[in-house]
Amino acid sequence: MASLYLLIPVALIFCIIAVRLLLWAINNGQYDDLDKEAWRVVMDDDAPQAPRNDNEDAEAASDDASNTPGRN
C-alpha cells in the first residue's frame, strides 16, 4: 500500500507530461499533413528514360571491355 503513494503521483506526472507533449506537437504543426511525407517516398521525381534495346546493351558492354586497361 505504501508504494501506491509513490506510484500514483508518478503516473499522474507522466500523464501530464504526455498530454503536454501531444498538445505541443499539435500546436507546432506536427500533425498537419500526415500523407505528404508518405507519398513523397512513393512518388518518383525522375524523368522517365527512353528504353534501351538489346543492341545498345551489347555495344555498351563491348565498349567497356575494350576500354578496360590491361586487357588485350
N, C-alpha and C positions, 0 to 999 in steps of 0.2 A: 504494500500500500504506500509505503514511503517513496518508492520510485515513481509513482504516479504524480507526486508533487513536483517532480523534476521533468518527467516526460510530457505532461500536458502543456506546460508553458513553452517547452522547446518545440513541440508540434505546432502550437499556435504561432510562434515566431516564424517557423519555417513556412507556414501557410501564408502569413502576411508578406513575407519576402517574395514568395512565388507569385502572389497576386500583384504586388508592386512591379515585379519584373514583366509580367504579362501586360499590365497597363502601360508601362514604359515602351515596350515593343510595339504595341498598338498605336500609341501616340507618335512614335517616330517613323511610322510607315512600313514597318516590317511585314505587315500582313496586307498591304495594299494590292499587290499584284502577284499572286502565287503561281500563276500559269506562265508568266513571261520567261522566267529562267528555265522552267521545264521544257518549254517549246524551243528555246534558244539552242539547247543541246541537240534537239531532233532536227531542226531546220538546217539545210545546207546553204551556206552563203556563197560557195564557189560557183563560178560559171560552168555550165556543162561543157565538157570537152568532146571534140569530134571522135567518134570511134575509129580505132586503127584496124586495118585489115592484117591478115597473116603475112603478106609480103613485106609490109613495112616492119613488122616484128622481126622477121628473118634477116632483113637487111640491117637493121639496127644491131642485132646480135653479131652478125658477121663483121660489121664495122668495129664493134667493141673488141672483138677477138683480134682483129688485125692491128688495132691501136695499142694493144697491151704490150708494155715493154718487156723484153726478154723472150718473147715468142717469135719464132721464125716461120 
